[in-house]
C-alpha cells in the first residue's frame, strides 16, 4: 500500500500573520458572508416565485446564483471556524472535499457563463427560432451539462489525488487546493495521471472560453446592423460580459500567482489574491443582474414599494 497517503491532518497556515486582527476579520467575514447569502437567495427566490421570470435567461441566472452559494459555503463557514480556533487544521478527507468544491465551483461558473452566452446568441442572432431551440428539455440539458461537467472532471481529479503518497502537511493558504496538495507528494511519487487530467481540464475550459468568444463575435456582428438588437445586447449581454470578464480576471490572476508568483509578498496580500474569486463574483453577479435586467429590477422595486405602502404608520405621522 505504498501509494496510500498516511497524512490525516493538514495545517492551513494562511491565518498565521492575522492573529491580532482575528476579531475584526471574524466580524467582517460574517457580515460579508451574510451579504452573499442575502443577495443570491433574494435573486433565486424572486425568480422561483415569479412565473413571469420562468424564462431560460432567468433560470440560468438562478443556476449562477446557486453556484455562488455552493462555492462560498465550501469556504466561508470553515474560515469562520478557523478564526474562532487557535489552530487551523483540516482533516485529509475534509481537505479533499474542500478542494473539490473550490475547483468545481470555479469551473462550474465558467460552464454556466458559457451556457448563458449560448442562450444570448440564440435570442439575438436567431430570435425566430429561440422558442423552438431553448425548450424546457434543452434548458434542462444545458443546466445539467454546466453542473455535471465540472463535477465529473474533478471527481476524477480528487480521486487521483487521494491515491498519492504525501510527505507534507502544511498548506500555505486559507483553504485546500488540489494543485497545492499534489505539490506535497513525495519525490518518488508518480503524478503523471494527475498532470494528464489537469491538462485535459485546461483543454475543456479553454474550449469554453473560445466558444464564448465565438458567440460574442456573432452577437456583435448582429447588433451592429440593428438598433433594436443593440438595445437588447446592452440590456441582457452587458451583465454577462461584466460577470465573465470579472470572473476570468480574478481566476486567471490567482492561477498565475499560484504557479509563478513570489512568496515574498505579505501573507495578507497572498490571501486576498487567493480568495478574490470567492469575494467578488458571488456578490457582483446578483447585483449587476438585479440592477440591469429590467424584469428583476422592476420586481425588486415593486416588492420595496409594496412593503412601504403597507408599513404601519409611525407615531410622528398620526
HUCOR-V135103 format. One record per helix or strand of 2 or more residues. SS is the DSSP state (alpha for helix, beta for strand). FROM is the first residue (numbers start at 1). LEN is the number of residues. Records with the same first field share a line. If there is no record, write none. Layout:
SS: FROM-LEN ; FROM-LEN
//
This chain:
beta: 9-4 ; 89-3 ; 170-2
alpha: 16-34 ; 51-3 ; 56-18 ; 76-9 ; 92-34 ; 127-7 ; 136-27 ; 178-6 ; 192-34 ; 227-34 ; 267-13 ; 281-12 ; 294-16 ; 315-3
//
